[in-house]
């Protein structure tokens, strides 16, 4: 997939899944998202985890991303 914004948009509504991905190793993250019908690579998972860990993405960013979905 490659775009972490798209990945985050897809998992945004599922706080439990987001929490699991934040704690999972990349291989587990890929499997978790496969169960949610989202195809990603381990590198994608690492990028998402890094964005959350570095504080690049916070709850306001997630709300803005989610809001963008409804505006389209």
PDB file of N, CA, C and O in Angstrom:
ATOM      1  N   UNK A   1       0.843  -1.180   0.000  1.00  0.00           N
ATOM      2  CA  UNK A   1       0.000   0.000   0.000  1.00  0.00           C
ATOM      3  C   UNK A   1       0.888   1.242   0.000  1.00  0.00           C
ATOM      4  O   UNK A   1       0.777   2.075  -0.900  1.00  0.00           O
ATOM      5  N   UNK A   2       1.758   1.378   0.986  1.00  0.00           N
ATOM      6  CA  UNK A   2       2.758   2.419   0.952  1.00  0.00           C
ATOM      7  C   UNK A   2       2.388   3.759   1.553  1.00  0.00           C
ATOM      8  O   UNK A   2       3.286   4.474   1.996  1.00  0.00           O
ATOM      9  N   UNK A   3       1.136   4.140   1.595  1.00  0.00           N
ATOM     10  CA  UNK A   3       0.745   5.447   2.116  1.00  0.00           C
ATOM     11  C   UNK A   3       0.155   5.276   3.512  1.00  0.00           C
ATOM     12  O   UNK A   3      -0.945   4.745   3.666  1.00  0.00           O
ATOM     13  N   UNK A   4       0.888   5.727   4.525  1.00  0.00           N
ATOM     14  CA  UNK A   4       0.419   5.501   5.894  1.00  0.00           C
ATOM     15  C   UNK A   4      -0.863   6.253   6.189  1.00  0.00           C
ATOM     16  O   UNK A   4      -1.648   5.831   7.039  1.00  0.00           O
ATOM     17  N   UNK A   5      -1.088   7.369   5.495  1.00  0.00           N
ATOM     18  CA  UNK A   5      -2.333   8.116   5.696  1.00  0.00           C
ATOM     19  C   UNK A   5      -3.528   7.253   5.323  1.00  0.00           C
ATOM     20  O   UNK A   5      -4.530   7.228   6.037  1.00  0.00           O
ATOM     21  N   UNK A   6      -3.420   6.551   4.211  1.00  0.00           N
ATOM     22  CA  UNK A   6      -4.505   5.673   3.772  1.00  0.00           C
ATOM     23  C   UNK A   6      -4.720   4.531   4.753  1.00  0.00           C
ATOM     24  O   UNK A   6      -5.857   4.162   5.048  1.00  0.00           O
ATOM     25  N   UNK A   7      -3.631   3.977   5.255  1.00  0.00           N
ATOM     26  CA  UNK A   7      -3.738   2.876   6.217  1.00  0.00           C
ATOM     27  C   UNK A   7      -4.440   3.366   7.476  1.00  0.00           C
ATOM     28  O   UNK A   7      -5.348   2.711   7.987  1.00  0.00           O
ATOM     29  N   UNK A   8      -4.016   4.513   7.966  1.00  0.00           N
ATOM     30  CA  UNK A   8      -4.606   5.058   9.190  1.00  0.00           C
ATOM     31  C   UNK A   8      -6.074   5.390   8.983  1.00  0.00           C
ATOM     32  O   UNK A   8      -6.885   5.177   9.884  1.00  0.00           O
ATOM     33  N   UNK A   9      -6.431   5.910   7.812  1.00  0.00           N
ATOM     34  CA  UNK A   9      -7.847   6.178   7.520  1.00  0.00           C
ATOM     35  C   UNK A   9      -8.674   4.901   7.614  1.00  0.00           C
ATOM     36  O   UNK A   9      -9.791   4.908   8.132  1.00  0.00           O
ATOM     37  N   UNK A  10      -8.116   3.811   7.109  1.00  0.00           N
ATOM     38  CA  UNK A  10      -8.855   2.547   7.091  1.00  0.00           C
ATOM     39  C   UNK A  10      -9.017   1.933   8.471  1.00  0.00           C
ATOM     40  O   UNK A  10     -10.009   1.252   8.729  1.00  0.00           O
ATOM     41  N   UNK A  11      -8.047   2.165   9.373  1.00  0.00           N
ATOM     42  CA  UNK A  11      -8.142   1.549  10.701  1.00  0.00           C
ATOM     43  C   UNK A  11      -8.656   2.517  11.756  1.00  0.00           C
ATOM     44  O   UNK A  11      -8.854   2.129  12.908  1.00  0.00           O
ATOM     45  N   UNK A  12      -8.871   3.768  11.379  1.00  0.00           N
ATOM     46  CA  UNK A  12      -9.236   4.805  12.333  1.00  0.00           C
ATOM     47  C   UNK A  12     -10.456   4.468  13.184  1.00  0.00           C
ATOM     48  O   UNK A  12     -10.469   4.753  14.382  1.00  0.00           O
ATOM     49  N   UNK A  13     -11.463   3.875  12.592  1.00  0.00           N
ATOM     50  CA  UNK A  13     -12.689   3.588  13.323  1.00  0.00           C
ATOM     51  C   UNK A  13     -12.557   2.463  14.334  1.00  0.00           C
ATOM     52  O   UNK A  13     -13.436   2.279  15.176  1.00  0.00           O
ATOM     53  N   UNK A  14     -11.488   1.725  14.260  1.00  0.00           N
ATOM     54  CA  UNK A  14     -11.307   0.567  15.126  1.00  0.00           C
ATOM     55  C   UNK A  14     -10.164   0.833  16.105  1.00  0.00           C
ATOM     56  O   UNK A  14      -9.011   0.498  15.833  1.00  0.00           O
ATOM     57  N   UNK A  15     -10.495   1.434  17.237  1.00  0.00           N
ATOM     58  CA  UNK A  15      -9.481   1.813  18.232  1.00  0.00           C
ATOM     59  C   UNK A  15      -8.729   0.596  18.764  1.00  0.00           C
ATOM     60  O   UNK A  15      -7.534   0.676  19.046  1.00  0.00           O
ATOM     61  N   UNK A  16      -9.426  -0.524  18.902  1.00  0.00           N
ATOM     62  CA  UNK A  16      -8.774  -1.747  19.395  1.00  0.00           C
ATOM     63  C   UNK A  16      -7.710  -2.216  18.403  1.00  0.00           C
ATOM     64  O   UNK A  16      -6.605  -2.589  18.797  1.00  0.00           O
ATOM     65  N   UNK A  17      -8.052  -2.193  17.124  1.00  0.00           N
ATOM     66  CA  UNK A  17      -7.104  -2.595  16.092  1.00  0.00           C
ATOM     67  C   UNK A  17      -5.910  -1.635  16.075  1.00  0.00           C
ATOM     68  O   UNK A  17      -4.769  -2.075  15.937  1.00  0.00           O
ATOM     69  N   UNK A  18      -6.160  -0.352  16.213  1.00  0.00           N
ATOM     70  CA  UNK A  18      -5.076   0.626  16.237  1.00  0.00           C
ATOM     71  C   UNK A  18      -4.130   0.348  17.403  1.00  0.00           C
ATOM     72  O   UNK A  18      -2.911   0.420  17.248  1.00  0.00           O
ATOM     73  N   UNK A  19      -4.688   0.033  18.559  1.00  0.00           N
ATOM     74  CA  UNK A  19      -3.874  -0.262  19.740  1.00  0.00           C
ATOM     75  C   UNK A  19      -3.060  -1.539  19.526  1.00  0.00           C
ATOM     76  O   UNK A  19      -1.894  -1.611  19.915  1.00  0.00           O
ATOM     77  N   UNK A  20      -3.678  -2.537  18.908  1.00  0.00           N
ATOM     78  CA  UNK A  20      -2.971  -3.794  18.649  1.00  0.00           C
ATOM     79  C   UNK A  20      -1.808  -3.578  17.689  1.00  0.00           C
ATOM     80  O   UNK A  20      -0.727  -4.137  17.879  1.00  0.00           O
ATOM     81  N   UNK A  21      -2.028  -2.778  16.670  1.00  0.00           N
ATOM     82  CA  UNK A  21      -0.979  -2.522  15.688  1.00  0.00           C
ATOM     83  C   UNK A  21       0.168  -1.740  16.324  1.00  0.00           C
ATOM     84  O   UNK A  21       1.335  -1.991  16.023  1.00  0.00           O
ATOM     85  N   UNK A  22      -0.153  -0.810  17.187  1.00  0.00           N
ATOM     86  CA  UNK A  22       0.886  -0.020  17.853  1.00  0.00           C
ATOM     87  C   UNK A  22       1.814  -0.897  18.679  1.00  0.00           C
ATOM     88  O   UNK A  22       3.000  -0.595  18.815  1.00  0.00           O
ATOM     89  N   UNK A  23       1.278  -1.990  19.236  1.00  0.00           N
ATOM     90  CA  UNK A  23       2.060  -2.877  20.103  1.00  0.00           C
ATOM     91  C   UNK A  23       2.648  -4.069  19.369  1.00  0.00           C
ATOM     92  O   UNK A  23       3.587  -4.692  19.864  1.00  0.00           O
ATOM     93  N   UNK A  24       2.121  -4.397  18.209  1.00  0.00           N
ATOM     94  CA  UNK A  24       2.513  -5.617  17.491  1.00  0.00           C
ATOM     95  C   UNK A  24       3.859  -5.446  16.802  1.00  0.00           C
ATOM     96  O   UNK A  24       4.284  -4.335  16.485  1.00  0.00           O
ATOM     97  N   UNK A  25       4.521  -6.589  16.579  1.00  0.00           N
ATOM     98  CA  UNK A  25       5.696  -6.509  15.717  1.00  0.00           C
ATOM     99  C   UNK A  25       5.179  -6.422  14.278  1.00  0.00           C
ATOM    100  O   UNK A  25       4.027  -6.769  14.021  1.00  0.00           O
ATOM    101  N   UNK A  26       6.002  -5.969  13.344  1.00  0.00           N
ATOM    102  CA  UNK A  26       5.519  -5.744  11.974  1.00  0.00           C
ATOM    103  C   UNK A  26       4.831  -6.951  11.339  1.00  0.00           C
ATOM    104  O   UNK A  26       3.826  -6.793  10.646  1.00  0.00           O
ATOM    105  N   UNK A  27       5.351  -8.135  11.565  1.00  0.00           N
ATOM    106  CA  UNK A  27       4.745  -9.335  10.969  1.00  0.00           C
ATOM    107  C   UNK A  27       3.326  -9.545  11.523  1.00  0.00           C
ATOM    108  O   UNK A  27       2.406  -9.870  10.773  1.00  0.00           O
ATOM    109  N   UNK A  28       3.159  -9.357  12.840  1.00  0.00           N
ATOM    110  CA  UNK A  28       1.834  -9.480  13.451  1.00  0.00           C
ATOM    111  C   UNK A  28       0.902  -8.386  12.928  1.00  0.00           C
ATOM    112  O   UNK A  28      -0.283  -8.630  12.700  1.00  0.00           O
ATOM    113  N   UNK A  29       1.439  -7.183  12.739  1.00  0.00           N
ATOM    114  CA  UNK A  29       0.640  -6.075  12.215  1.00  0.00           C
ATOM    115  C   UNK A  29       0.082  -6.373  10.843  1.00  0.00           C
ATOM    116  O   UNK A  29      -1.075  -6.074  10.550  1.00  0.00           O
ATOM    117  N   UNK A  30       0.918  -6.969  10.000  1.00  0.00           N
ATOM    118  CA  UNK A  30       0.466  -7.355   8.659  1.00  0.00           C
ATOM    119  C   UNK A  30      -0.685  -8.351   8.764  1.00  0.00           C
ATOM    120  O   UNK A  30      -1.688  -8.224   8.062  1.00  0.00           O
ATOM    121  N   UNK A  31      -0.539  -9.340   9.640  1.00  0.00           N
ATOM    122  CA  UNK A  31      -1.588 -10.349   9.815  1.00  0.00           C
ATOM    123  C   UNK A  31      -2.879  -9.729  10.357  1.00  0.00           C
ATOM    124  O   UNK A  31      -3.973 -10.080   9.915  1.00  0.00           O
ATOM    125  N   UNK A  32      -2.749  -8.812  11.309  1.00  0.00           N
ATOM    126  CA  UNK A  32      -3.938  -8.146  11.863  1.00  0.00           C
ATOM    127  C   UNK A  32      -4.689  -7.393  10.773  1.00  0.00           C
ATOM    128  O   UNK A  32      -5.916  -7.455  10.697  1.00  0.00           O
ATOM    129  N   UNK A  33      -3.950  -6.686   9.936  1.00  0.00           N
ATOM    130  CA  UNK A  33      -4.615  -5.921   8.879  1.00  0.00           C
ATOM    131  C   UNK A  33      -5.155  -6.811   7.774  1.00  0.00           C
ATOM    132  O   UNK A  33      -6.152  -6.468   7.138  1.00  0.00           O
ATOM    133  N   UNK A  34      -4.509  -7.954   7.532  1.00  0.00           N
ATOM    134  CA  UNK A  34      -5.055  -8.899   6.546  1.00  0.00           C
ATOM    135  C   UNK A  34      -6.437  -9.371   6.989  1.00  0.00           C
ATOM    136  O   UNK A  34      -7.340  -9.533   6.168  1.00  0.00           O
ATOM    137  N   UNK A  35      -6.594  -9.590   8.306  1.00  0.00           N
ATOM    138  CA  UNK A  35      -7.898 -10.011   8.827  1.00  0.00           C
ATOM    139  C   UNK A  35      -8.948  -8.925   8.615  1.00  0.00           C
ATOM    140  O   UNK A  35     -10.141  -9.213   8.520  1.00  0.00           O
ATOM    141  N   UNK A  36      -8.495  -7.676   8.542  1.00  0.00           N
ATOM    142  CA  UNK A  36      -9.405  -6.548   8.310  1.00  0.00           C
ATOM    143  C   UNK A  36      -9.487  -6.207   6.815  1.00  0.00           C
ATOM    144  O   UNK A  36      -9.993  -5.149   6.441  1.00  0.00           O
ATOM    145  N   UNK A  37      -8.986  -7.112   5.969  1.00  0.00           N
ATOM    146  CA  UNK A  37      -8.995  -6.942   4.520  1.00  0.00           C
ATOM    147  C   UNK A  37      -8.219  -5.713   4.049  1.00  0.00           C
ATOM    148  O   UNK A  37      -8.613  -5.044   3.094  1.00  0.00           O
ATOM    149  N   UNK A  38      -7.109  -5.428   4.736  1.00  0.00           N
ATOM    150  CA  UNK A  38      -6.232  -4.331   4.340  1.00  0.00           C
ATOM    151  C   UNK A  38      -4.869  -4.940   4.043  1.00  0.00           C
ATOM    152  O   UNK A  38      -4.238  -5.535   4.916  1.00  0.00           O
ATOM    153  N   UNK A  39      -4.425  -4.783   2.798  1.00  0.00           N
ATOM    154  CA  UNK A  39      -3.166  -5.390   2.356  1.00  0.00           C
ATOM    155  C   UNK A  39      -2.026  -4.396   2.534  1.00  0.00           C
ATOM    156  O   UNK A  39      -1.985  -3.365   1.862  1.00  0.00           O
ATOM    157  N   UNK A  40      -1.104  -4.704   3.438  1.00  0.00           N
ATOM    158  CA  UNK A  40       0.046  -3.849   3.708  1.00  0.00           C
ATOM    159  C   UNK A  40       1.305  -4.698   3.819  1.00  0.00           C
ATOM    160  O   UNK A  40       1.245  -5.922   3.928  1.00  0.00           O
ATOM    161  N   UNK A  41       2.435  -4.024   3.789  1.00  0.00           N
ATOM    162  CA  UNK A  41       3.711  -4.717   3.980  1.00  0.00           C
ATOM    163  C   UNK A  41       4.214  -4.454   5.393  1.00  0.00           C
ATOM    164  O   UNK A  41       3.672  -3.613   6.109  1.00  0.00           O
ATOM    165  N   UNK A  42       5.250  -5.176   5.784  1.00  0.00           N
ATOM    166  CA  UNK A  42       5.849  -4.946   7.097  1.00  0.00           C
ATOM    167  C   UNK A  42       6.416  -3.532   7.173  1.00  0.00           C
ATOM    168  O   UNK A  42       6.371  -2.903   8.231  1.00  0.00           O
ATOM    169  N   UNK A  43       6.946  -3.029   6.066  1.00  0.00           N
ATOM    170  CA  UNK A  43       7.465  -1.657   6.044  1.00  0.00           C
ATOM    171  C   UNK A  43       6.355  -0.647   6.308  1.00  0.00           C
ATOM    172  O   UNK A  43       6.572   0.353   6.991  1.00  0.00           O
ATOM    173  N   UNK A  44       5.156  -0.909   5.764  1.00  0.00           N
ATOM    174  CA  UNK A  44       4.013  -0.019   6.019  1.00  0.00           C
ATOM    175  C   UNK A  44       3.693   0.015   7.507  1.00  0.00           C
ATOM    176  O   UNK A  44       3.454   1.078   8.079  1.00  0.00           O
ATOM    177  N   UNK A  45       3.691  -1.158   8.124  1.00  0.00           N
ATOM    178  CA  UNK A  45       3.389  -1.245   9.556  1.00  0.00           C
ATOM    179  C   UNK A  45       4.431  -0.457  10.344  1.00  0.00           C
ATOM    180  O   UNK A  45       4.091   0.275  11.274  1.00  0.00           O
ATOM    181  N   UNK A  46       5.691  -0.609   9.973  1.00  0.00           N
ATOM    182  CA  UNK A  46       6.761   0.114  10.661  1.00  0.00           C
ATOM    183  C   UNK A  46       6.557   1.626  10.535  1.00  0.00           C
ATOM    184  O   UNK A  46       6.780   2.362  11.497  1.00  0.00           O
ATOM    185  N   UNK A  47       6.141   2.087   9.371  1.00  0.00           N
ATOM    186  CA  UNK A  47       5.907   3.522   9.153  1.00  0.00           C
ATOM    187  C   UNK A  47       4.759   4.024  10.020  1.00  0.00           C
ATOM    188  O   UNK A  47       4.849   5.095  10.620  1.00  0.00           O
ATOM    189  N   UNK A  48       3.683   3.249  10.082  1.00  0.00           N
ATOM    190  CA  UNK A  48       2.529   3.631  10.910  1.00  0.00           C
ATOM    191  C   UNK A  48       2.948   3.686  12.377  1.00  0.00           C
ATOM    192  O   UNK A  48       2.633   4.644  13.082  1.00  0.00           O
ATOM    193  N   UNK A  49       3.651   2.665  12.827  1.00  0.00           N
ATOM    194  CA  UNK A  49       4.100   2.630  14.220  1.00  0.00           C
ATOM    195  C   UNK A  49       5.034   3.796  14.515  1.00  0.00           C
ATOM    196  O   UNK A  49       4.936   4.416  15.574  1.00  0.00           O
ATOM    197  N   UNK A  50       5.935   4.097  13.593  1.00  0.00           N
ATOM    198  CA  UNK A  50       6.875   5.199  13.788  1.00  0.00           C
ATOM    199  C   UNK A  50       6.141   6.533  13.845  1.00  0.00           C
ATOM    200  O   UNK A  50       6.502   7.410  14.629  1.00  0.00           O
ATOM    201  N   UNK A  51       5.119   6.686  13.023  1.00  0.00           N
ATOM    202  CA  UNK A  51       4.363   7.940  13.023  1.00  0.00           C
ATOM    203  C   UNK A  51       3.684   8.161  14.370  1.00  0.00           C
ATOM    204  O   UNK A  51       3.674   9.279  14.884  1.00  0.00           O
ATOM    205  N   UNK A  52       3.122   7.109  14.937  1.00  0.00           N
ATOM    206  CA  UNK A  52       2.490   7.234  16.244  1.00  0.00           C
ATOM    207  C   UNK A  52       3.536   7.438  17.331  1.00  0.00           C
ATOM    208  O   UNK A  52       3.341   8.258  18.228  1.00  0.00           O
ATOM    209  N   UNK A  53       4.643   6.704  17.264  1.00  0.00           N
ATOM    210  CA  UNK A  53       5.677   6.779  18.299  1.00  0.00           C
ATOM    211  C   UNK A  53       6.379   8.129  18.305  1.00  0.00           C
ATOM    212  O   UNK A  53       6.727   8.649  19.365  1.00  0.00           O
ATOM    213  N   UNK A  54       6.589   8.696  17.114  1.00  0.00           N
ATOM    214  CA  UNK A  54       7.289   9.974  17.017  1.00  0.00           C
ATOM    215  C   UNK A  54       6.383  11.160  17.311  1.00  0.00           C
ATOM    216  O   UNK A  54       6.843  12.298  17.402  1.00  0.00           O
ATOM    217  N   UNK A  55       5.093  10.885  17.458  1.00  0.00           N
ATOM    218  CA  UNK A  55       4.155  11.971  17.701  1.00  0.00           C
ATOM    219  C   UNK A  55       3.823  12.743  16.432  1.00  0.00           C
ATOM    220  O   UNK A  55       3.244  13.828  16.499  1.00  0.00           O
ATOM    221  N   UNK A  56       4.185  12.189  15.274  1.00  0.00           N
ATOM    222  CA  UNK A  56       3.863  12.852  14.014  1.00  0.00           C
ATOM    223  C   UNK A  56       2.363  12.860  13.775  1.00  0.00           C
ATOM    224  O   UNK A  56       1.826  13.761  13.130  1.00  0.00           O
ATOM    225  N   UNK A  57       1.707  11.858  14.297  1.00  0.00           N
ATOM    226  CA  UNK A  57       0.263  11.750  14.135  1.00  0.00           C
ATOM    227  C   UNK A  57      -0.343  11.678  15.518  1.00  0.00           C
ATOM    228  O   UNK A  57       0.021  10.817  16.320  1.00  0.00           O
ATOM    229  N   UNK A  58      -1.263  12.579  15.800  1.00  0.00           N
ATOM    230  CA  UNK A  58      -1.950  12.542  17.081  1.00  0.00           C
ATOM    231  C   UNK A  58      -3.451  12.442  16.834  1.00  0.00           C
ATOM    232  O   UNK A  58      -3.889  12.314  15.691  1.00  0.00           O
ATOM    233  N   UNK A  59      -4.225  12.499  17.886  1.00  0.00           N
ATOM    234  CA  UNK A  59      -5.674  12.333  17.731  1.00  0.00           C
ATOM    235  C   UNK A  59      -6.284  13.391  16.828  1.00  0.00           C
ATOM    236  O   UNK A  59      -7.209  13.082  16.078  1.00  0.00           O
ATOM    237  N   UNK A  60      -5.804  14.618  16.870  1.00  0.00           N
ATOM    238  CA  UNK A  60      -6.348  15.654  15.988  1.00  0.00           C
ATOM    239  C   UNK A  60      -6.080  15.323  14.531  1.00  0.00           C
ATOM    240  O   UNK A  60      -6.944  15.526  13.678  1.00  0.00           O
ATOM    241  N   UNK A  61      -4.886  14.813  14.237  1.00  0.00           N
ATOM    242  CA  UNK A  61      -4.592  14.406  12.866  1.00  0.00           C
ATOM    243  C   UNK A  61      -5.531  13.298  12.416  1.00  0.00           C
ATOM    244  O   UNK A  61      -6.027  13.312  11.290  1.00  0.00           O
ATOM    245  N   UNK A  62      -5.769  12.345  13.298  1.00  0.00           N
ATOM    246  CA  UNK A  62      -6.666  11.235  12.957  1.00  0.00           C
ATOM    247  C   UNK A  62      -8.078  11.755  12.708  1.00  0.00           C
ATOM    248  O   UNK A  62      -8.748  11.319  11.771  1.00  0.00           O
ATOM    249  N   UNK A  63      -8.527  12.684  13.545  1.00  0.00           N
ATOM    250  CA  UNK A  63      -9.856  13.270  13.337  1.00  0.00           C
ATOM    251  C   UNK A  63      -9.919  13.982  11.996  1.00  0.00           C
ATOM    252  O   UNK A  63     -10.918  13.877  11.285  1.00  0.00           O
ATOM    253  N   UNK A  64      -8.859  14.709  11.641  1.00  0.00           N
ATOM    254  CA  UNK A  64      -8.823  15.397  10.350  1.00  0.00           C
ATOM    255  C   UNK A  64      -8.840  14.410   9.202  1.00  0.00           C
ATOM    256  O   UNK A  64      -9.518  14.630   8.198  1.00  0.00           O
ATOM    257  N   UNK A  65      -8.091  13.316   9.346  1.00  0.00           N
ATOM    258  CA  UNK A  65      -8.097  12.288   8.313  1.00  0.00           C
ATOM    259  C   UNK A  65      -9.482  11.688   8.152  1.00  0.00           C
ATOM    260  O   UNK A  65      -9.972  11.507   7.037  1.00  0.00           O
ATOM    261  N   UNK A  66     -10.101  11.386   9.274  1.00  0.00           N
ATOM    262  CA  UNK A  66     -11.450  10.807   9.230  1.00  0.00           C
ATOM    263  C   UNK A  66     -12.433  11.799   8.637  1.00  0.00           C
ATOM    264  O   UNK A  66     -13.305  11.427   7.852  1.00  0.00           O
ATOM    265  N   UNK A  67     -12.292  13.057   9.014  1.00  0.00           N
ATOM    266  CA  UNK A  67     -13.164  14.098   8.453  1.00  0.00           C
ATOM    267  C   UNK A  67     -13.011  14.191   6.950  1.00  0.00           C
ATOM    268  O   UNK A  67     -13.985  14.424   6.235  1.00  0.00           O
ATOM    269  N   UNK A  68     -11.796  14.012   6.470  1.00  0.00           N
ATOM    270  CA  UNK A  68     -11.549  14.045   5.029  1.00  0.00           C
ATOM    271  C   UNK A  68     -12.270  12.933   4.290  1.00  0.00           C
ATOM    272  O   UNK A  68     -12.643  13.096   3.128  1.00  0.00           O
ATOM    273  N   UNK A  69     -12.467  11.812   4.952  1.00  0.00           N
ATOM    274  CA  UNK A  69     -13.192  10.710   4.323  1.00  0.00           C
ATOM    275  C   UNK A  69     -14.646  11.075   4.068  1.00  0.00           C
ATOM    276  O   UNK A  69     -15.222  10.696   3.048  1.00  0.00           O
ATOM    277  N   UNK A  70     -15.232  11.815   5.003  1.00  0.00           N
ATOM    278  CA  UNK A  70     -16.649  12.157   4.886  1.00  0.00           C
ATOM    279  C   UNK A  70     -16.887  13.310   3.927  1.00  0.00           C
ATOM    280  O   UNK A  70     -18.001  13.471   3.429  1.00  0.00           O
ATOM    281  N   UNK A  71     -15.869  14.114   3.657  1.00  0.00           N
ATOM    282  CA  UNK A  71     -16.017  15.246   2.753  1.00  0.00           C
ATOM    283  C   UNK A  71     -15.980  14.827   1.296  1.00  0.00           C
ATOM    284  O   UNK A  71     -16.440  15.561   0.422  1.00  0.00           O
ATOM    285  N   UNK A  72     -15.427  13.632   1.029  1.00  0.00           N
ATOM    286  CA  UNK A  72     -15.289  13.170  -0.364  1.00  0.00           C
ATOM    287  C   UNK A  72     -16.589  12.657  -0.891  1.00  0.00           C
ATOM    288  O   UNK A  72     -16.663  12.229  -2.043  1.00  0.00           O
TER     289      UNK A  72
END
